[in-house]
């Protein structure tokens, strides 16, 4: 599914309103970022090719062993082309079908890709670019089914990691139930509550340093 198709205009308005509401009493900036996939995972296509080609070759060996001599396959070129074509089908399936791709990619590789993409998004969206380093990014990558909350140093030094871990679990549970907008909206409002509780109060000279809407990449 395209990342844009996951959100209606009403969803985007709800998220923007939630950010505006959360930031109305605090000096922090909240930046929600959603991506469909954090990595290309070309390794999955390679593994898909090898897996299906290997299975095809084994099937040919078994059939050749137990089939009557008149039906046995002895043409090396035919065997090569058959195995290659079946392997290509496996490669294409791994490239275009997400459940197959996810099965062929290790969790470690997906974790690494998600962390790297989140770090890049933090820089690209300039979440660090606030006067008191009080930016928070809520990053969601759908293919990997992973959520990362990153707070700039002005916040991370006073807010326990367990707060962000709890928020991640809440977003993940809502996504699993198909309530993506509910999950992100609740997390945004909770960010506002946490910063308010920790004393990051809005000052008279405070300005909105980052835009309030959802970033879709």
C-alpha positions as CSV (number, residue, x, y, z in Angstrom):
1,X,0.0,0.0,0.0
2,X,1.2,3.5,-0.8
3,X,2.0,5.6,2.3
4,X,-0.3,8.4,1.0
5,X,-3.2,6.0,0.8
6,X,-3.0,5.3,4.5
7,X,-4.2,8.7,5.5
8,X,-7.3,10.6,4.5
9,X,-7.5,14.4,4.5
10,X,-9.5,14.1,7.8
11,X,-6.6,12.0,9.3
12,X,-4.1,14.6,8.3
13,X,-6.2,17.4,9.8
14,X,-6.5,15.4,13.1
15,X,-2.8,14.9,13.3
16,X,-2.1,18.6,12.6
17,X,-4.7,19.6,15.2
18,X,-3.1,17.2,17.8
19,X,0.3,18.7,17.2
20,X,-1.0,22.3,17.5
21,X,-2.9,21.3,20.7
22,X,0.1,19.5,22.3
23,X,2.4,22.4,21.5
24,X,0.0,25.1,22.8
25,X,1.3,25.0,26.3
26,X,4.9,23.7,25.8
27,X,8.1,25.0,24.4
28,X,8.8,21.7,22.5
29,X,8.2,20.8,18.9
30,X,6.6,17.5,17.9
31,X,7.3,16.1,14.4
32,X,5.5,12.9,13.3
33,X,7.2,11.1,10.4
34,X,5.7,8.1,8.6
35,X,7.4,6.0,5.9
36,X,6.2,2.9,4.0
37,X,9.6,1.2,4.2
38,X,13.0,2.1,5.7
39,X,15.1,0.0,3.3
40,X,15.1,-1.6,-0.2
41,X,16.1,-5.0,1.0
42,X,17.5,-6.3,-2.4
43,X,18.9,-9.2,-0.4
44,X,15.3,-10.6,-0.2
45,X,15.1,-10.9,-4.0
46,X,18.4,-12.7,-4.1
47,X,17.3,-15.1,-1.4
48,X,13.9,-15.6,-3.1
49,X,15.7,-16.6,-6.3
50,X,18.0,-19.0,-4.6
51,X,15.2,-20.6,-2.5
52,X,12.8,-21.2,-5.4
53,X,15.5,-22.2,-7.8
54,X,16.9,-24.7,-5.3
55,X,13.5,-26.2,-4.6
56,X,12.9,-26.5,-8.4
57,X,16.2,-28.3,-8.9
58,X,15.4,-30.7,-6.1
59,X,12.0,-31.5,-7.6
60,X,13.6,-32.2,-10.9
61,X,16.1,-34.6,-9.3
62,X,13.4,-36.4,-7.4
63,X,11.2,-36.7,-10.5
64,X,14.2,-37.8,-12.6
65,X,14.9,-40.5,-10.1
66,X,11.4,-42.0,-9.8
67,X,9.9,-41.2,-13.2
68,X,10.0,-43.9,-16.0
69,X,13.2,-43.5,-18.2
70,X,11.0,-42.4,-21.1
71,X,9.8,-39.4,-19.1
72,X,13.1,-38.5,-17.4
73,X,14.6,-35.1,-18.1
74,X,18.2,-35.3,-19.5
75,X,18.5,-32.0,-21.4
76,X,20.9,-29.8,-19.3
77,X,19.7,-26.6,-21.1
78,X,16.1,-27.3,-20.4
79,X,17.0,-28.0,-16.7
80,X,19.0,-24.7,-16.5
81,X,16.3,-22.6,-18.1
82,X,13.6,-24.1,-16.0
83,X,15.5,-23.6,-12.7
84,X,16.4,-20.0,-13.8
85,X,12.8,-19.1,-14.7
86,X,11.4,-20.5,-11.4
87,X,14.2,-18.7,-9.5
88,X,13.2,-15.4,-11.2
89,X,9.6,-15.9,-10.1
90,X,10.9,-16.3,-6.6
91,X,12.9,-13.1,-6.9
92,X,10.0,-11.1,-8.2
93,X,7.7,-12.5,-5.5
94,X,10.2,-11.5,-2.8
95,X,10.5,-8.0,-4.4
96,X,6.8,-7.2,-4.8
97,X,5.0,-9.2,-2.1
98,X,5.7,-7.7,1.4
99,X,5.0,-10.8,3.5
100,X,7.4,-12.8,1.5
101,X,10.0,-10.1,1.6
102,X,9.6,-9.7,5.3
103,X,10.0,-13.5,5.8
104,X,13.3,-13.4,3.8
105,X,14.8,-10.4,5.6
106,X,16.2,-10.8,9.1
107,X,14.8,-8.8,12.0
108,X,18.3,-7.5,12.7
109,X,18.6,-6.0,9.1
110,X,15.2,-4.4,9.4
111,X,16.1,-2.9,12.8
112,X,19.3,-1.5,11.4
113,X,17.5,0.0,8.3
114,X,14.8,1.5,10.5
115,X,17.3,3.1,12.9
116,X,19.3,4.6,10.0
117,X,16.2,5.9,8.3
118,X,14.9,7.4,11.5
119,X,18.3,9.1,12.1
120,X,18.2,10.5,8.6
121,X,14.7,11.8,9.0
122,X,15.6,13.5,12.3
123,X,18.3,15.5,10.4
124,X,16.3,16.0,7.2
125,X,13.2,17.3,9.0
126,X,15.5,19.5,11.2
127,X,14.0,18.2,14.4
128,X,17.2,19.4,16.1
129,X,16.7,23.0,14.8
130,X,15.0,24.4,17.8
131,X,16.2,27.1,20.1
132,X,16.4,25.0,23.2
133,X,16.9,21.6,21.5
134,X,13.4,20.5,22.4
135,X,12.3,18.6,19.3
136,X,10.6,15.2,19.4
137,X,10.2,13.0,16.4
138,X,7.7,10.2,16.2
139,X,8.9,7.9,13.5
140,X,6.8,5.0,12.1
141,X,8.0,2.6,9.4
142,X,5.1,0.3,8.2
143,X,6.9,-2.5,6.4
144,X,9.1,-3.2,9.4
145,X,6.3,-2.5,11.8
146,X,8.6,-0.5,13.9
147,X,8.1,2.8,15.8
148,X,10.9,5.0,17.1
149,X,10.6,8.1,19.3
150,X,13.6,10.3,19.2
151,X,13.9,13.3,21.5
152,X,16.6,16.0,21.1
153,X,19.1,16.4,23.9
154,X,17.2,19.2,25.7
155,X,14.4,16.7,26.4
156,X,16.3,13.3,26.5
157,X,18.4,14.4,29.5
158,X,15.3,14.8,31.7
159,X,12.8,12.3,30.4
160,X,13.3,8.6,31.1
161,X,13.5,6.2,28.2
162,X,10.7,4.2,29.7
163,X,8.3,7.0,28.8
164,X,9.2,6.7,25.1
165,X,9.1,2.9,25.3
166,X,5.6,3.0,26.6
167,X,4.6,5.4,23.9
168,X,6.1,3.1,21.2
169,X,4.0,0.2,22.5
170,X,0.8,2.2,22.4
171,X,1.4,3.3,18.8
172,X,2.3,-0.2,17.8
173,X,-0.8,-1.7,19.3
174,X,-3.0,0.9,17.6
175,X,-1.4,0.2,14.2
176,X,-1.9,-3.5,14.7
177,X,-5.6,-2.9,15.3
178,X,-5.8,-0.7,12.2
179,X,-6.1,2.5,14.2
180,X,-3.1,4.3,12.9
181,X,-4.4,7.9,13.3
182,X,-5.7,7.2,16.8
183,X,-2.3,5.8,17.8
184,X,-0.3,8.8,16.5
185,X,-2.8,11.3,17.8
186,X,-2.6,9.8,21.3
187,X,1.2,9.8,21.2
188,X,1.4,13.4,20.1
189,X,-0.9,14.5,23.0
190,X,1.1,12.4,25.4
191,X,4.3,14.1,24.3
192,X,2.7,17.4,25.1
193,X,1.7,16.1,28.6
194,X,5.2,14.8,29.3
195,X,6.9,18.0,28.4
196,X,4.4,20.0,30.4
197,X,5.0,17.8,33.4
198,X,8.8,18.2,33.0
199,X,8.6,22.0,33.0
200,X,9.0,22.7,29.3
201,X,6.4,25.5,29.4
202,X,5.5,27.9,26.6
203,X,7.1,31.3,27.1
204,X,5.8,34.7,25.9
205,X,8.4,34.9,23.1
206,X,7.9,31.3,22.0
207,X,7.3,30.8,18.2
208,X,6.3,27.7,16.2
209,X,9.7,26.6,14.9
210,X,8.6,23.5,12.9
211,X,5.4,23.0,11.0
212,X,2.6,21.0,12.6
213,X,1.6,18.5,10.0
214,X,2.5,14.8,9.4
215,X,5.6,14.2,7.3
216,X,5.0,11.4,4.8
217,X,8.1,10.1,2.9
